[in-house]
Amino acid sequence: MQLQLKFVRLDLTYNEPAANIYRSERFYLSAQPGESAEHFVRRLLSLILLFPKRPQLNQQSTASKIPDLFVAGTDHLRLWCQVDLPSAKLLHKACHQADEVWLMLTEQQAGLWQHTHKIELSMQHKVHLLMLDDQQVNQACEMLKPHMALSAWREPELLWFTDGDCLLELPLHGQGEYLH
């Protein structure tokens, strides 16, 4: 489904009691040229999931060689996040340029990962995998509006967020686990 919005103003209230994080922040997000609603939502969900790390969204084309989300360090990237299955070459580049590499994949993409991607053992400790369920992505697509006010509540194994009308629960099983 093609994204009809040119940009989204997101007012996010984020609560993570275990880490003592209680913050509100406003984001202005624009869709990449030709980006589908599902891809945009997966980038949005990744932003919320990685919020404590303070990631920035790539506002360039999806064909660019930079990650979908990233956290820049002084001389390298601290975090590289992709919401699509990267090529082996791009994954190697990410592992060499960043301290952490996050792959936020659909269940289908994660299945392809296991059959097609092998990375050197020395780099596997950097790669984290989290699967996003298609149903959850579709529910989040229904929440898309030009101005979104979301409240997120995070616990170690779950992330809940709501726009006041809909409540979405994202299980975080597998989060932080390295690919072995």
N, C-alpha and C positions, 0 to 999 in steps of 0.2 A: 504494500500500500504506500503510495507516494505521500510524503509529508506536505500538508497544505499550509503550515505555519512558516513564516519567514524567520521569526524569532520568538523566544519564550522568555518571559521574565519569571524567574523562579525565586520565591521567598521560601527559604528552607529553614525550619526550626529542627535542630538535631539534638537528640538526647542519648547519651551513652553513660548510664550511671556507673558502670564498672570502671570506666576510665575517667570519670569526673568531667565529662565533656557535655556542656550545655551551651549551645551557640545558635544564633540566628544569623543568616547571611543571605544576601541577594545576589543572584547570578543573572546575567543576560546571556542566553544561549542562542546561537543561530545554527540552523541546519546547514550541512555541507551541500554543495551543489549535487542535485540528483539523489540525495539521501532518502531512504525509505523511513517511514514512521517507526518501524520495528528497530532499525539500526539506531536512530536517534534516541529511542527509549532505552536501548541497551547502553548507550553512552551515558544517558541520564542516570540510569540505575547504577552504573559503575561509579559515577561521580558521588552518588549518595553512599554507596558501599565503602568507598575509599575516602570519604569526607574527612576523617581525622588526619589523614596524611596530606590534606590540602592540595589535591591534584588540580591541574589546569586542563581544560578541554582543547583539543586540536580544532581550530576553526577553519583549517584548510581542507582541501579535497581529500576524500577517503583514499585516493590513489597516492597520496604523499608518503614519503618514507619516514615520517615521524609518527609516534604513537597516537592513538585515539585520546588518551589521557596521559599526563606525565607530571612528575615532580622534578624540577630542575635542581641540581646541586650547584656548587661553585664551579666545578670543572667537569662534571658528568651528570647523568640523570640518576636520581635516586630511585625513581619508579617509572616503569614503562607499562602501559596497559593497552591491550588490544581487545576489541569486542568481536572481531572476526578471526577465524583461524589464519594466522600468518604463514607465509611461505617459510620453508626451512631456512632460507638465506636471511630473511627478515628477523626470524627468531634468534638466529645466531648473532646478528647485529645487535638486537635488543639485549641479549645476555652479555655481550661485551661492553655495551654502553651504559647499562643500568645495574644498580644494586639489586633491585627486585623487578621481576617481570610477571605481570598478572594477565591471565587469559580468562576473559569472561565470555564463555562459549555457550551456545545452545547445546541441547543434548545431542543433536545430530552432528554438530561440529566436534564435540568431544569424542564421539564414536569414531569420526574420521581421524582425529588426532592419534588415537591409539593405533590405527592401522598404517598411517602414512608418515608420522613424524618421529624421528629419533634424534635426540640431541646428545652431545657428549656428556658423559657422566659428571665431569667437572662443572658443567653449567646447569645441571638439573636442579641443584639446590637453590637456584635463583627463581625458578619458575613455579608460580602458584596457579592453580586451576579452580575456577568456580563455574558451575553450570547454572544457567538461567533457563527455567522452564518456559516453553512456548506459551502456555496458558497465562503465566505471570506477566510475560512481556505483552501479551494481548490485553490483559487487564490494565496494565500501565498505559498502553496506547489510548485506552478509553478515557484516561485522566488528562490527556494532553489538552492544554488550553493556552491562549496567548499569555495569560497571567495565571501562574500556578502558585498556590500557597500550600506547601506540603509540610507535614510534621512527621519526623522520623524518630523512632524509638528503637534502640539497638541493644540486644542482649547477646551473650556469646554465641548462641546458635541460631538466632533469629533477628531479622530486621523487619519491623512493621513501619509502614508509612501510609498516611491518609491525606486526602484533600478535603476532608470534612464530609464527603458523601460516600466515598469508597475507601475500604481498608484493604491493603495488600500486604501479605505476609510472605517474606522471602527467607526460606531456610538457608542457613549459611554452612551446612555440612560440607566439608571439603575445603572451606576457606582456610587459607594459610597452610594447607598441606602442599608439600612439594610433589612434583611429578617424579615418580620413580618407576 
